[in-house]
């Protein structure tokens, strides 16, 4: 059962990171766009596909990222929808400020408009969280240790 759970975590992480990277590509090409909604829903679909295998802590860690993507998409849609309406220009300006602030956080900017940002919502931070769940660093260290021990043993015998 442990092997199956680990395999499911790996499958989930690979799919999730692939879509997160796709989101990053979209943002690099287009900036904050309503296409963020599609990416957010795809990430949620991936999470739901593996929901039985994911620890609650991981779901809680990923939910704010997905929520922010939905908000970016919704605000981008709103900003575009009221572009020509002078009556909504103040609301549009506020939405644009919020939109670009969220975008800066997801992109991992250190600061935006003089405000220091943390990287909790950055795509790179999401990848780090998934690596933590998988124990990628620990597995790599263990692999390195085993290889070194094996080489030492070969040298002793040879």
Residue frames as qw, qx, qy, qz and C-alpha x, y, z in Angstrom:
[[0.000, 0.886, 0.463, 0.000, 0.00, 0.00, 0.00],
 [0.336, -0.757, 0.106, 0.550, 2.91, 2.34, 0.79],
 [0.387, -0.097, 0.596, 0.697, 4.35, 1.81, -2.68],
 [0.165, 0.638, 0.665, 0.351, 1.00, 2.56, -4.29],
 [0.168, -0.917, -0.271, 0.238, 0.58, 5.73, -2.22],
 [0.373, -0.565, 0.320, 0.663, 4.08, 6.91, -3.16],
 [0.331, 0.185, 0.692, 0.614, 3.44, 6.16, -6.84],
 [0.050, 0.807, 0.570, 0.145, 0.18, 8.14, -6.67],
 [0.268, -0.848, -0.042, 0.454, 1.99, 11.08, -5.05],
 [0.381, -0.284, 0.522, 0.708, 4.55, 11.00, -7.86],
 [0.233, 0.477, 0.713, 0.459, 1.86, 10.84, -10.58],
 [0.087, -0.901, -0.414, 0.101, -0.04, 13.68, -8.96],
 [0.349, -0.728, 0.133, 0.575, 3.06, 15.83, -8.52],
 [0.382, -0.049, 0.603, 0.698, 4.20, 15.34, -12.10],
 [0.128, 0.646, 0.652, 0.376, 0.79, 16.29, -13.50],
 [0.218, -0.899, -0.307, 0.223, 0.37, 19.21, -11.12],
 [0.389, -0.579, 0.262, 0.667, 3.82, 20.65, -11.82],
 [0.348, 0.212, 0.647, 0.644, 3.33, 20.26, -15.56],
 [0.012, 0.802, 0.539, 0.259, 0.13, 22.34, -15.37],
 [0.349, -0.843, -0.090, 0.400, 1.75, 24.88, -13.00],
 [0.426, -0.294, 0.439, 0.734, 4.58, 25.26, -15.51],
 [0.218, 0.504, 0.657, 0.517, 1.99, 25.70, -18.27],
 [0.166, -0.910, -0.368, 0.095, 0.44, 28.47, -16.18],
 [0.424, -0.640, 0.183, 0.614, 3.84, 30.11, -15.86],
 [0.378, 0.092, 0.600, 0.699, 4.31, 29.92, -19.63],
 [0.059, 0.759, 0.582, 0.287, 0.91, 31.55, -20.18],
 [0.292, -0.898, -0.170, 0.281, 1.76, 34.33, -17.74],
 [0.463, -0.415, 0.354, 0.698, 5.17, 34.93, -19.32],
 [0.281, 0.282, 0.648, 0.649, 3.56, 35.18, -22.76],
 [0.105, -0.651, -0.539, -0.524, 0.43, 37.14, -21.88],
 [0.076, -0.298, 0.398, -0.864, 0.75, 38.56, -18.38],
 [0.280, 0.187, 0.771, -0.541, -2.23, 38.28, -16.05],
 [0.358, 0.026, -0.585, -0.728, -4.98, 36.92, -18.23],
 [0.754, -0.107, 0.198, -0.617, -8.40, 35.37, -17.81],
 [0.768, 0.245, -0.585, -0.091, -6.77, 32.15, -19.05],
 [0.003, -0.357, 0.768, -0.531, -5.64, 31.78, -15.43],
 [0.722, -0.073, 0.288, -0.625, -9.18, 30.50, -14.74],
 [0.891, 0.256, -0.318, -0.199, -8.67, 27.54, -17.07],
 [0.447, 0.406, -0.708, 0.366, -5.35, 26.72, -15.43],
 [0.321, -0.301, 0.587, -0.680, -6.88, 26.97, -11.95],
 [0.853, 0.028, 0.129, -0.504, -9.70, 24.59, -12.85],
 [0.795, 0.351, -0.495, 0.009, -7.25, 22.16, -14.47],
 [0.170, 0.400, -0.736, 0.519, -5.13, 22.16, -11.29],
 [0.577, -0.161, 0.454, -0.659, -8.25, 21.54, -9.21],
 [0.904, 0.194, -0.178, -0.335, -9.24, 18.67, -11.52],
 [0.583, 0.391, -0.670, 0.243, -5.80, 17.12, -11.08],
 [0.132, -0.316, 0.680, -0.648, -6.04, 17.50, -7.31],
 [0.751, -0.029, 0.234, -0.617, -9.52, 15.97, -7.30],
 [0.815, 0.297, -0.470, -0.166, -8.31, 13.03, -9.40],
 [0.577, 0.200, -0.685, 0.398, -5.85, 12.11, -6.62],
 [0.386, -0.628, 0.140, -0.661, -7.81, 13.44, -3.65],
 [0.917, -0.359, -0.105, -0.139, -7.90, 10.10, -1.83],
 [0.864, 0.073, -0.187, 0.463, -4.09, 9.86, -1.93],
 [0.264, 0.589, -0.167, 0.745, -3.22, 13.42, -0.89],
 [0.379, -0.347, -0.612, 0.600, -2.60, 14.46, 2.69],
 [0.066, -0.892, -0.446, 0.039, -4.83, 17.20, 4.01],
 [0.372, -0.691, 0.102, 0.611, -1.78, 19.40, 4.58],
 [0.336, -0.020, 0.578, 0.743, -0.98, 19.35, 0.86],
 [0.075, 0.679, 0.651, 0.332, -4.53, 20.25, -0.11],
 [0.247, -0.896, -0.255, 0.268, -4.44, 23.16, 2.31],
 [0.421, -0.486, 0.305, 0.703, -1.08, 24.26, 0.89],
 [0.273, 0.149, 0.658, 0.686, -2.28, 24.21, -2.73],
 [0.070, 0.746, 0.662, -0.013, -5.74, 25.73, -2.27],
 [0.083, -0.828, -0.082, 0.548, -4.54, 29.36, -1.85],
 [0.226, -0.304, 0.602, 0.703, -2.47, 29.10, -5.04],
 [0.135, 0.382, 0.827, 0.389, -5.45, 27.82, -7.03],
 [0.027, -0.821, -0.506, 0.264, -7.72, 30.45, -5.47],
 [0.157, -0.675, 0.176, 0.699, -5.30, 33.18, -6.48],
 [0.178, -0.024, 0.736, 0.652, -5.25, 31.89, -10.06],
 [0.065, 0.636, 0.758, 0.130, -9.06, 31.97, -10.12],
 [0.109, -0.843, -0.249, 0.465, -9.01, 35.54, -8.78],
 [0.209, -0.420, 0.447, 0.761, -6.45, 36.59, -11.39],
 [0.137, 0.248, 0.815, 0.505, -8.62, 35.12, -14.14],
 [0.026, -0.760, -0.646, 0.064, -11.79, 36.71, -12.81],
 [0.159, -0.784, -0.050, 0.597, -10.20, 40.13, -12.31],
 [0.220, -0.222, 0.593, 0.742, -8.60, 40.01, -15.77],
 [0.092, 0.490, 0.796, 0.343, -12.02, 39.26, -17.22],
 [0.106, -0.837, -0.448, 0.294, -13.62, 42.11, -15.26],
 [0.242, -0.598, 0.203, 0.737, -10.90, 44.59, -16.26],
 [0.153, 0.021, 0.709, 0.688, -11.42, 43.72, -19.92],
 [0.020, 0.607, 0.784, 0.131, -15.23, 43.79, -19.64],
 [0.107, -0.899, -0.331, 0.264, -15.35, 47.35, -18.25],
 [0.551, -0.077, 0.233, 0.798, -12.51, 48.74, -20.36],
 [0.119, 0.411, 0.412, 0.804, -14.75, 51.13, -22.33],
 [0.365, -0.766, -0.502, -0.168, -17.06, 52.10, -19.46],
 [0.195, 0.526, -0.289, 0.776, -15.89, 55.41, -17.94],
 [0.619, -0.591, -0.016, -0.517, -18.34, 55.01, -15.08],
 [0.947, -0.316, -0.035, 0.051, -16.38, 52.00, -13.81],
 [0.547, 0.662, -0.354, 0.370, -12.91, 53.49, -14.30],
 [0.267, -0.664, 0.533, -0.451, -12.14, 53.81, -10.58],
 [0.887, -0.180, 0.360, -0.228, -13.25, 50.24, -9.88],
 [0.877, 0.453, -0.097, 0.130, -11.27, 49.09, -12.90],
 [0.239, 0.746, -0.480, 0.394, -8.13, 50.83, -11.61],
 [0.552, -0.500, 0.547, -0.383, -8.50, 49.16, -8.21],
 [0.964, 0.097, 0.219, -0.114, -9.06, 45.79, -9.88],
 [0.685, 0.633, -0.277, 0.229, -5.94, 46.32, -12.02],
 [0.096, -0.706, 0.575, -0.401, -3.86, 47.11, -8.93],
 [0.763, -0.269, 0.505, -0.302, -5.10, 43.97, -7.18],
 [0.924, 0.380, 0.023, -0.049, -4.67, 41.91, -10.35],
 [0.541, 0.668, -0.418, 0.295, -1.03, 42.88, -10.82],
 [0.342, -0.607, 0.593, -0.404, -0.28, 42.44, -7.11],
 [0.891, -0.073, 0.397, -0.207, -1.59, 38.84, -7.23],
 [0.817, 0.555, -0.126, 0.088, 0.26, 38.26, -10.49],
 [0.167, 0.754, -0.544, 0.328, 3.52, 39.46, -8.91],
 [0.604, -0.428, 0.585, -0.332, 3.03, 37.03, -6.02],
 [0.944, 0.179, 0.258, -0.097, 2.39, 34.05, -8.29],
 [0.679, 0.669, -0.224, 0.206, 5.37, 34.96, -10.44],
 [0.823, -0.309, -0.192, 0.437, 7.58, 35.13, -7.34],
 [0.251, 0.734, -0.094, 0.624, 8.53, 38.81, -7.49],
 [0.460, -0.114, -0.558, 0.681, 10.35, 40.06, -4.38],
 [0.029, 0.478, 0.388, -0.787, 8.31, 43.25, -4.32],
 [0.177, 0.550, 0.628, 0.521, 5.57, 45.06, -6.19],
 [0.094, -0.807, -0.213, -0.543, 4.83, 48.78, -6.05],
 [0.017, -0.614, 0.480, -0.626, 7.18, 49.15, -3.07],
 [0.800, -0.365, 0.228, -0.417, 5.50, 46.32, -1.13],
 [0.038, -0.412, 0.910, -0.014, 7.67, 43.42, -0.04],
 [0.854, 0.026, -0.208, -0.477, 6.11, 40.14, -1.13],
 [0.533, -0.351, 0.768, -0.061, 6.60, 36.65, 0.23],
 [0.301, 0.306, -0.754, -0.497, 6.75, 33.67, -2.10],
 [0.480, 0.055, 0.780, -0.398, 3.96, 31.56, -0.57],
 [0.685, 0.532, 0.344, -0.358, 1.91, 31.73, -3.77],
 [0.206, 0.676, -0.567, -0.423, 4.81, 31.57, -6.23],
 [0.911, 0.259, -0.240, -0.215, 4.86, 28.70, -8.67],
 [0.451, 0.468, -0.689, 0.320, 8.41, 27.89, -7.50],
 [0.318, -0.315, 0.646, -0.618, 7.14, 27.60, -3.90],
 [0.874, 0.064, 0.104, -0.471, 4.40, 25.21, -5.00],
 [0.787, 0.386, -0.479, 0.037, 7.02, 23.01, -6.66],
 [0.118, 0.444, -0.725, 0.513, 9.11, 23.09, -3.45],
 [0.626, -0.188, 0.440, -0.616, 6.07, 21.97, -1.44],
 [0.934, 0.202, -0.117, -0.271, 5.48, 19.04, -3.78],
 [0.561, 0.467, -0.630, 0.266, 9.15, 18.07, -3.57],
 [0.223, -0.402, 0.645, -0.610, 8.80, 18.15, 0.21],
 [0.841, -0.034, 0.219, -0.494, 5.84, 15.77, 0.12],
 [0.904, 0.332, -0.266, -0.037, 7.74, 13.38, -2.13],
 [0.712, -0.598, 0.291, 0.226, 10.92, 13.67, -0.08],
 [0.730, 0.657, -0.066, 0.174, 12.86, 14.43, -3.25],
 [0.063, 0.824, -0.487, 0.282, 15.80, 15.98, -1.39],
 [0.646, -0.444, 0.583, -0.214, 15.97, 13.10, 1.08],
 [0.931, 0.240, 0.275, 0.001, 15.76, 10.49, -1.66],
 [0.560, 0.762, -0.236, 0.224, 18.54, 12.22, -3.58],
 [0.205, -0.735, 0.578, -0.289, 20.72, 12.34, -0.45],
 [0.826, -0.191, 0.504, -0.162, 20.02, 8.68, 0.25],
 [0.863, 0.495, 0.065, 0.079, 20.87, 7.73, -3.32],
 [0.297, 0.818, -0.412, 0.270, 24.15, 9.68, -3.12],
 [0.490, -0.579, 0.592, -0.272, 25.02, 8.00, 0.19],
 [0.918, 0.047, 0.385, -0.082, 24.32, 4.51, -1.19],
 [0.733, 0.651, -0.110, 0.164, 26.41, 5.15, -4.31],
 [0.034, 0.801, -0.519, 0.296, 29.33, 6.44, -2.22],
 [0.688, -0.386, 0.573, -0.221, 29.15, 3.41, 0.08],
 [0.931, 0.292, 0.220, -0.001, 29.07, 1.07, -2.90],
 [0.524, 0.765, -0.293, 0.235, 32.12, 2.76, -4.45],
 [0.274, -0.700, 0.590, -0.294, 33.98, 2.51, -1.13],
 [0.851, -0.137, 0.484, -0.152, 33.17, -1.20, -0.92],
 [0.843, 0.528, 0.025, 0.096, 34.34, -1.79, -4.50],
 [0.249, 0.820, -0.438, 0.273, 37.61, 0.05, -3.83],
 [0.554, -0.540, 0.583, -0.248, 38.21, -2.05, -0.68],
 [0.900, 0.078, 0.426, -0.046, 37.76, -5.28, -2.65],
 [0.742, 0.651, 0.040, 0.156, 39.62, -4.17, -5.75]]
